[in-house]
Every structure is written in structure tokens, then in C-alpha cells.
Amino acid sequence: MDIHTSADTSADAHDLRHHGDAEVRDEKLIDLAVNVRTNTPPAWLRERIADSLTGLAAYPDGRAARAAVAERHGLPARRVLLTAGAAEAFVLLARALPARRPVVVHPQFTEPEAALRDAGHEVERVLLREEDGFRLDPATVPEDADLVVIGNPTNPTSVLHPAAAIASLARPGRTLVVDEAFMDAVPGERESLASRTDVPGLVVLRSLTKTWGLAGLRIGYVLAEPETVAALERVQPLWPVSTPALVAAEACMSPMALLEAEEAAHRIGVERAHLLAGLAEFDEVRAVAAAEGPFVLVRIEGADAVRDRLRSLGFAARRGDTFPGLGRDWLRLAVRDRVTTNRFLQALDQALLMLG
């Protein structure tokens, strides 16, 4: 594995602010670029959100939602901070924590590094390699790093790292940030650290936007030691989470909702296996086979041209070259239902023939 140090975004070839929604904006394409579950939010959740609109005259009160999140993870409420999506938490961490040597494990969601850079931090990268299956080797993280950020399962590789390997990164004086935005798409949420209180400096981030289709509502949360929660809260704007988002958070913590999310995670696993089996039929395509999230990462020579061809055929795929550690031969594909996947595989066949 390799460690790469970079402190200047302008000198970096990767567009850290590019996200999957840019692939489908202003065009009617079948969306494989954004990892939000299709056919969401469900009707019962839309109704709960709609009912909350009668209370918009009052300022948001997050106590019930905070208590619901705490109960769901078996934690005291003082270890929970509600945020406007998990992305807000990265900004709060960058602003609140006086990191001297922050390290981000890549390839992964680029917003943590972008937020750290914007806050004036020099960021070092640990680059996980394709030949190692993009798996974490804790020994590659610098011993004196006082802030370490890693995703699990990691976007865009879809690799699920063992909880023990991530927990081994904890050190006295180090903040260990684990982005678990897609953990609820993993059956049983195995390898999650969300409920752990025995890992010093642990900060776990969760998002409700992916599984529940709430990207436009912006709701997520932080699980951390009370002192860290308090530090983040001090730099957070007043009333950062709207009443409809708070109502959605509370609703998504219910036993019924957790059961629905678990069932969805199992369906995603079945559909992901179907997608991977279809991709394996193409000699030109190499997928990260250890995928455990609601998306897969694939390598195709000339992937940028393939992506353009797919667009002409009605499909949007997420470009991979904006992720540090990847290049122009990578695409990320969201897992969809079987009918959509079969149509996509036919389009991919056509796109590859066009280039051949």
C-alpha cells in the first residue's frame, strides 16, 4: 500500500467536490450514479413527513429524534448529535477538532478531505490498492496521525472492512472517524462500530438519506463521546435540522422501519450478486468482487468513453476518476432491481461493441 501526501486542492487531479447527482442533473437517464435506494421514501414515511408540516411555525425540537437514535443504538442521548445529513458532520469535525496530522483512507467519499482542506488542514492520504482488494491494512496508517477517516462499507469500493481492523486504529489522543453511511444496507449491519463505547476517540457517522430516499431532506447523525458531541455542537448552526427531518429520523428508528431496512439490505445483496454475475460475462470488465454495499466498483479500459456511450443509451454511471486512488478507467454502479440491471447489461454490451 501507498501513502500519498497532498496539501493543496488546486494541485490535485481529483475533483473532490464532484458527486453522483451531477451525472443525472438536467437529463432523463436511468440512474446508476446515485446510491439512494429506488422507490423511496416509502408511503408511510412520506405521510409522517407530510403530517409534520402543520408544526412548521415552531422551532425544531430534536429531543425526541435524538432519544430515538440513542435507543436504537443502545447509547445515552448525550452521545448523539443530529446533523443535516452525514456530510454536515464532516464540516463540523474539520472545524471543531484541532487536528495536527489528519489522514484520510482512500479511495472513499471525498467530502471529508474537502472539508478538512477548506478548514485549513493539510491532509495526508493512505491509498488502498486494487491488488489488495482495497482492503485496509492498519499498519499503513501513520502512528502519529491524530485524526483518521475511513468509510465502512467504503464508497466507492463497496468493501466492508472488519470492525476489529478499524478499531485497532484507535490510539490515545486520536480521533477515529468511521463513515457508516451505507452500513444499514449491509444485512445485520455486521462490522458496525456504531454501538461501541469501548473504542477511545471513536466517531461514527450515519446517514438516513440513502436507504430511505431522503437526500433532499438532509438528515444524519453522529455517535461519539459526549465531549466530542459537545465540541461539534458548539460549531453547529442553530436549529440545523428541520422539523420534517427530525420527524423522519424518529420514524426511521422504529422497529418496523429497522425491519424494513433489513429486508431491503437482503434484497440488495441478491440484486448485487446478479449484477456482479452479469458483469463477469464481459472480458473487458473487472469488478471489485468483495462488494458489500449497494453499489459496485468496476474497472474498464476507456471507462470514460464507455460512460459517455452509456449516457447516449440512457444510463448514468458514476465516474471514478474523482476519487483519490482511482483513475479514468473506473466506474461506480448502483445496485438496482433485476429488470433495470438486465437492461443496463444490454446497454453495456452495446457500449463496449461501439468502442471495439
C-alpha positions as CSV (number, residue, x, y, z in Angstrom):
1,M,0.0,0.0,0.0
2,D,1.0,3.6,-0.6
3,I,0.8,6.8,1.4
4,H,0.5,10.0,-0.6
5,T,0.7,13.5,1.0
6,S,-1.1,16.4,-0.6
7,A,-2.0,19.7,0.9
8,D,-3.2,21.8,-2.0
9,T,-6.5,21.0,-3.7
10,S,-5.6,23.2,-6.7
11,A,-2.6,20.9,-7.4
12,D,-4.7,17.8,-7.2
13,A,-6.1,16.0,-10.2
14,H,-9.2,14.8,-8.3
15,D,-12.3,16.9,-8.2
16,L,-13.2,16.3,-4.5
17,R,-16.5,18.2,-4.9
18,H,-17.9,16.1,-7.7
19,H,-20.8,13.8,-6.6
20,G,-23.0,11.4,-8.3
21,D,-26.0,13.7,-8.6
22,A,-24.1,15.7,-11.2
23,E,-24.3,12.7,-13.5
24,V,-28.1,12.8,-13.7
25,R,-28.7,16.5,-13.3
26,D,-30.8,18.1,-16.2
27,E,-31.1,14.8,-18.1
28,K,-33.6,12.0,-18.0
29,L,-31.4,9.0,-17.6
30,I,-31.7,5.7,-15.7
31,D,-29.7,6.5,-12.6
32,L,-26.9,4.1,-11.6
33,A,-24.8,7.0,-10.4
34,V,-26.5,7.9,-7.1
35,N,-26.6,5.4,-4.3
36,V,-30.1,6.3,-3.0
37,R,-32.4,3.3,-2.9
38,T,-35.1,3.5,-5.5
39,N,-38.8,3.7,-4.8
40,T,-38.1,5.7,-1.6
41,P,-39.2,7.3,0.7
42,P,-41.9,4.7,1.3
43,A,-45.5,5.9,1.6
44,W,-45.6,5.6,5.4
45,L,-42.6,7.8,5.7
46,R,-43.9,10.4,3.3
47,E,-47.1,10.6,5.3
48,R,-45.2,11.1,8.6
49,I,-43.1,13.9,6.9
50,A,-46.2,15.5,5.4
51,D,-48.0,15.5,8.8
52,S,-45.1,17.3,10.3
53,L,-45.7,20.4,8.1
54,T,-48.5,21.5,10.4
55,G,-45.9,22.3,13.0
56,L,-43.6,24.4,11.0
57,A,-44.4,27.6,12.9
58,A,-42.5,26.2,15.9
59,Y,-38.7,26.0,16.1
60,P,-37.3,22.5,15.6
61,D,-37.1,20.4,18.8
62,G,-34.7,17.5,18.3
63,R,-35.1,15.8,21.7
64,A,-37.4,13.0,20.6
65,A,-35.4,12.2,17.5
66,R,-32.1,12.3,19.5
67,A,-33.6,9.9,22.1
68,A,-34.9,7.6,19.4
69,V,-31.4,7.4,17.7
70,A,-29.8,6.8,21.1
71,E,-32.3,4.0,22.0
72,R,-31.8,2.4,18.5
73,H,-28.0,2.0,19.2
74,G,-28.3,1.4,22.9
75,L,-26.5,4.6,23.8
76,P,-27.2,7.6,26.1
77,A,-28.6,10.6,24.3
78,R,-25.5,12.7,25.1
79,R,-23.5,10.5,22.7
80,V,-25.8,11.5,19.8
81,L,-25.7,14.6,17.5
82,L,-28.3,15.0,14.8
83,T,-27.0,16.7,11.6
84,A,-28.2,17.9,8.2
85,G,-27.0,14.7,6.5
86,A,-23.8,13.0,7.3
87,A,-22.0,15.4,5.1
88,E,-22.6,18.2,7.6
89,A,-20.7,16.2,10.2
90,F,-17.5,16.2,8.2
91,V,-17.6,20.0,8.1
92,L,-18.2,20.1,11.9
93,L,-15.4,17.7,12.6
94,A,-13.0,19.8,10.4
95,R,-13.9,23.0,12.2
96,A,-14.1,21.7,15.7
97,L,-11.1,19.4,16.1
98,P,-7.6,20.8,16.2
99,A,-6.0,18.0,14.1
100,R,-2.3,18.3,13.5
101,R,-1.9,15.4,11.2
102,P,-5.2,14.3,9.7
103,V,-5.2,11.2,7.5
104,V,-7.9,10.1,5.1
105,V,-8.0,6.5,3.9
106,H,-8.8,6.4,0.1
107,P,-10.5,5.6,-2.2
108,Q,-13.5,6.8,-0.3
109,F,-16.2,9.5,-0.1
110,T,-14.3,12.8,-0.9
111,E,-16.2,15.2,1.3
112,P,-14.2,14.5,4.5
113,E,-11.0,15.5,2.8
114,A,-12.6,18.5,1.1
115,A,-14.0,19.7,4.4
116,L,-10.6,19.3,6.2
117,R,-8.8,21.3,3.4
118,D,-11.4,24.0,3.5
119,A,-10.8,24.4,7.2
120,G,-7.1,24.9,6.6
121,H,-5.8,21.4,7.4
122,E,-3.1,19.7,5.4
123,V,-4.4,16.2,4.6
124,E,-2.4,13.0,4.1
125,R,-3.8,10.1,2.2
126,V,-3.4,6.4,2.7
127,L,-4.2,4.8,-0.7
128,L,-5.6,1.3,-0.6
129,R,-4.7,-0.7,-3.7
130,E,-6.7,-2.7,-6.2
131,E,-4.3,-5.6,-6.0
132,D,-5.0,-5.8,-2.2
133,G,-8.8,-5.8,-2.9
134,F,-8.9,-2.2,-1.5
135,R,-8.7,-3.7,2.0
136,L,-7.4,-1.9,5.0
137,D,-4.0,-2.7,6.4
138,P,-4.0,-0.8,9.7
139,A,-0.2,-0.7,9.7
140,T,-0.2,1.7,6.8
141,V,-1.8,4.5,8.8
142,P,0.9,6.8,10.3
143,E,1.3,6.2,14.0
144,D,1.2,9.9,14.9
145,A,-1.9,10.7,12.9
146,D,-4.3,12.3,15.3
147,L,-7.4,12.2,13.0
148,V,-8.1,9.2,10.8
149,V,-11.1,9.0,8.5
150,I,-12.3,5.7,6.9
151,G,-15.6,4.6,5.3
152,N,-17.2,1.2,6.1
153,P,-18.5,-0.1,3.8
154,T,-16.4,2.2,1.8
155,N,-17.8,4.4,-1.0
156,P,-16.9,3.7,-3.9
157,T,-15.1,0.4,-3.5
158,S,-18.1,-1.3,-1.6
159,V,-15.5,-3.1,0.6
160,L,-16.6,-3.9,4.2
161,H,-13.7,-3.8,6.5
162,P,-13.6,-5.9,9.6
163,A,-14.7,-3.9,12.7
164,A,-11.6,-5.3,14.6
165,A,-9.3,-3.9,11.9
166,I,-10.8,-0.5,12.1
167,A,-11.0,-0.5,15.9
168,S,-7.3,-1.3,16.0
169,L,-6.6,2.1,14.6
170,A,-7.7,3.8,17.9
171,R,-5.0,5.5,19.9
172,P,-4.9,7.8,22.9
173,G,-5.1,11.3,21.5
174,R,-6.5,10.2,18.1
175,T,-10.0,10.8,16.7
176,L,-11.1,7.8,14.6
177,V,-13.9,8.8,12.2
178,V,-15.8,5.9,10.6
179,D,-18.3,6.8,7.9
180,E,-21.1,4.2,8.1
181,A,-23.4,6.0,5.7
182,F,-24.1,2.7,3.9
183,M,-23.9,0.3,6.9
184,D,-27.7,-0.1,7.0
185,A,-27.5,-1.6,3.5
186,V,-25.5,-4.5,5.0
187,P,-27.5,-7.4,6.4
188,G,-27.2,-7.4,10.2
189,E,-25.0,-4.3,10.0
190,R,-22.1,-6.7,10.7
191,E,-18.8,-4.9,11.3
192,S,-20.6,-1.8,12.5
193,L,-18.9,0.1,15.4
194,A,-22.0,2.3,16.0
195,S,-22.9,1.0,19.4
196,R,-19.3,0.6,20.7
197,T,-18.3,2.7,23.7
198,D,-15.0,0.9,24.4
199,V,-13.1,2.4,21.4
200,P,-11.3,5.6,22.5
201,G,-11.8,8.6,20.2
202,L,-14.4,6.8,18.1
203,V,-16.8,8.9,16.0
204,V,-19.3,7.1,13.8
205,L,-21.3,8.9,11.2
206,R,-24.7,7.6,9.9
207,S,-26.9,8.8,7.1
208,L,-30.6,8.2,6.6
209,T,-30.6,9.7,3.1
210,K,-29.5,6.6,1.2
211,T,-31.7,3.8,2.5
212,W,-34.8,6.0,3.0
213,G,-34.5,8.3,0.0
214,L,-34.1,11.5,2.0
215,A,-31.2,13.1,0.2
216,G,-33.4,16.2,-0.4
217,L,-34.4,16.4,3.3
218,R,-30.8,16.1,4.7
219,I,-30.7,14.0,7.9
220,G,-27.9,12.0,9.5
221,Y,-26.3,11.8,12.9
222,V,-23.0,11.4,14.8
223,L,-22.3,8.9,17.5
224,A,-19.3,9.8,19.7
225,E,-18.0,10.5,23.2
226,P,-20.1,13.2,24.9
227,E,-17.1,15.6,24.9
228,T,-16.8,15.3,21.1
229,V,-20.5,15.7,20.6
230,A,-20.4,18.9,22.7
231,A,-17.5,20.2,20.7
232,L,-19.3,19.6,17.4
233,E,-22.5,21.1,18.7
234,R,-20.7,24.3,19.5
235,V,-19.7,24.9,15.9
236,Q,-23.1,23.8,14.5
237,P,-25.6,26.5,13.4
238,L,-28.7,27.0,15.5
239,W,-31.6,24.6,14.6
240,P,-29.5,22.9,11.9
241,V,-32.1,20.0,11.4
242,S,-35.6,20.9,10.2
243,T,-38.7,19.6,11.9
244,P,-39.6,17.3,8.9
245,A,-36.1,15.8,9.0
246,L,-36.4,15.3,12.8
247,V,-39.7,13.5,12.3
248,A,-38.2,11.4,9.6
249,A,-35.2,10.5,11.9
250,E,-37.5,9.4,14.7
251,A,-39.7,7.4,12.3
252,C,-36.7,5.6,10.8
253,M,-35.6,4.4,14.2
254,S,-38.9,2.4,14.8
255,P,-38.8,-1.4,15.0
256,M,-41.0,-1.5,11.8
257,A,-38.5,0.7,9.9
258,L,-35.5,-1.2,11.1
259,L,-37.1,-4.4,9.9
260,E,-37.9,-2.8,6.5
261,A,-34.3,-1.7,6.2
262,E,-33.0,-5.1,7.0
263,E,-35.3,-6.7,4.4
264,A,-34.1,-4.1,1.9
265,A,-30.5,-5.0,2.7
266,H,-31.1,-8.6,1.9
267,R,-32.7,-7.7,-1.4
268,I,-29.8,-5.5,-2.3
269,G,-27.5,-8.4,-1.6
270,V,-29.4,-10.6,-4.1
271,E,-29.6,-7.9,-6.7
272,R,-25.9,-7.1,-6.3
273,A,-24.9,-10.7,-6.9
274,H,-27.0,-10.7,-10.1
275,L,-25.2,-7.5,-11.2
276,L,-21.8,-9.0,-10.5
277,A,-22.6,-12.2,-12.3
278,G,-23.7,-10.2,-15.3
279,L,-20.5,-8.1,-15.2
280,A,-18.4,-11.2,-15.0
281,E,-19.6,-12.2,-18.5
282,F,-17.6,-9.3,-20.0
283,D,-13.9,-9.9,-20.6
284,E,-13.4,-6.1,-20.6
285,V,-14.8,-5.6,-17.1
286,R,-13.2,-6.2,-13.8
287,A,-15.3,-5.7,-10.7
288,V,-14.3,-5.4,-7.1
289,A,-15.8,-8.8,-6.2
290,A,-15.9,-8.3,-2.4
291,A,-18.7,-5.7,-2.7
292,E,-20.9,-5.5,0.3
293,G,-22.7,-2.1,-0.2
294,P,-25.5,-1.0,-2.5
295,F,-23.0,-0.3,-5.4
296,V,-20.1,-2.0,-7.1
297,L,-16.8,-0.6,-8.5
298,V,-15.7,-1.7,-11.9
299,R,-12.6,-1.2,-14.0
300,I,-12.9,-0.9,-17.8
301,E,-10.2,0.3,-20.1
302,G,-11.5,3.5,-21.5
303,A,-14.2,3.8,-18.9
304,D,-14.7,7.5,-19.6
305,A,-15.7,6.7,-23.2
306,V,-17.9,3.8,-22.1
307,R,-19.6,6.2,-19.7
308,D,-20.4,8.6,-22.5
309,R,-21.7,5.7,-24.6
310,L,-23.9,4.6,-21.8
311,R,-25.3,8.1,-21.4
312,S,-26.3,8.0,-25.1
313,L,-28.1,4.7,-24.4
314,G,-30.0,6.2,-21.4
315,F,-27.9,5.2,-18.4
316,A,-25.9,7.3,-16.0
317,A,-22.9,5.8,-14.2
318,R,-20.7,7.4,-11.6
319,R,-17.2,8.4,-12.9
320,G,-14.4,7.1,-10.7
321,D,-11.6,9.4,-11.5
322,T,-12.7,12.0,-8.9
323,F,-11.8,9.5,-6.1
324,P,-8.1,9.6,-5.0
325,G,-6.6,6.3,-5.7
326,L,-8.6,5.7,-8.8
327,G,-8.3,6.9,-12.4
328,R,-10.2,7.3,-15.6
329,D,-10.7,3.5,-16.0
330,W,-13.1,3.2,-13.1
331,L,-16.9,3.5,-12.8
332,R,-19.2,3.0,-9.8
333,L,-22.6,1.4,-10.5
334,A,-25.5,1.5,-8.1
335,V,-27.3,-1.8,-7.5
336,R,-30.8,-1.7,-8.9
337,D,-33.7,-4.2,-9.5
338,R,-33.2,-7.1,-11.8
339,V,-35.1,-5.6,-14.8
340,T,-33.1,-2.4,-14.6
341,T,-29.8,-4.4,-14.3
342,N,-30.6,-6.6,-17.3
343,R,-31.3,-3.5,-19.4
344,F,-28.1,-1.9,-18.2
345,L,-26.1,-5.0,-19.0
346,Q,-27.5,-4.9,-22.6
347,A,-26.6,-1.3,-22.9
348,L,-23.1,-2.0,-21.5
349,D,-22.7,-4.7,-24.2
350,Q,-23.6,-2.2,-26.9
351,A,-21.3,0.5,-25.4
352,L,-18.4,-1.9,-25.4
353,L,-19.1,-3.1,-29.0
354,M,-19.2,0.6,-30.1
355,L,-15.8,1.1,-28.7
356,G,-14.4,-2.2,-30.1
